[in-house]
Amino acid sequence: MYYKRDGTPYPDDNPVKWAIDSKNQDGRVAEDILSDGKRISTVFLGLNHNWGEGPPLIFETMVFLSETEGNDLDMDRYSTEEEAVKGHKKMVKKWTDKVRKGQKKINKRALKDELVDLRMNLANAEMQANKVIGLLPTKYGLPCKVRWHIREADDELCSIAKKMRLDKIDLVKPRRLDYSERISK
């Protein structure tokens, strides 16, 4: 069944009249683009999408992956424009909160990946240093392992590093000793 924007049905269920009227009016109720690029759009459908009993559902809010991609992530339908506006705001809040939580998770995941890379880099650096140290005369008393010190790292980074047993890694910049410092230690 076909409906006007105010919720009244088209007389005689006339799809041609509905199509002409729909073409001449803007069906958009609201649209928002979130900080991560997701698009939330609420539109007037005009066609009842309630296949069961109850009031006609002629407005729809959908969440899309981006402005250009049509992959929908969430959807809700409404009977009136007022409900659609409220539903749109609710959907924006829901997905804004998800974006915030997701960014925290992404940041932690990226941080963990970075720590894994640092751990691998440290292992490679230790192997290279041990090769070089093995070639130097032992009278210099150089340490067998390279130690990097944690300075200027924030609490979250330090706690993740400690959980990953990376407490001897400088998470900001490797501390480089010049030759004279190495000899004296």
C-alpha positions, 0 to 999 in steps of 0.5 A, a space after each residue: 500500500 502507498 502512503 503520503 508523507 503525512 501517513 495517509 494512504 493514496 486513494 485507490 492504492 494508485 502506484 502511478 500517482 504515488 510514483 509521480 508525487 515521490 519523484 517531485 519531493 525530497 524523501 530525505 528526513 535527515 543525514 549524518 556522516 560520522 567521524 569514521 565515514 559511516 553514513 546515517 540516512 533517514 528517508 521517507 519510503 512511501 511504501 508500507 514495509 510492515 508486512 504484518 499487522 500494525 501501523 504502516 512503516 513508511 520511514 526508514 533509517 539506515 547506517 552505511 559503511 561509508 558515503 559511497 559504499 552501500 553496505 548497510 550495518 543497521 536499520 530501523 523503520 517508523 510510522 511517522 516523520 516525528 518517530 523517524 526524526 527521533 529514531 535518526 537521532 537515537 541511531 546517530 548516538 548509538 553509532 557515535 558511541 560505537 565509533 568511540 569504543 571502536 577507536 579505543 579498541 583500534 588504538 589499543 590493537 595498533 599499540 599492541 601491534 607496535 609493541 610486537 614490532 618493537 619486540 621483534 626489532 629488539 630481538 634483531 638488534 640484540 642478535 646484531 649487537 651480540 655479533 658485533 660484540 663477539 667480534 670486539 676484543 673482550 678487554 673492553 668488557 662490553 655487555 652481552 645484551 643491548 638494553 634499552 630503557 623506558 623513558 617518556 612512555 605513558 602509563 597505558 603503553 607501559 602497562 601493555 609493555 609489561 604485560 608483554 614482558 617488554 619492560 626493558 624496551 625504550 618505547 619512544 626512542 632507543 637509547 644509543 650509547 656512544 663508543 666511550 660510554 660502552 667502554 666505561 660500562 
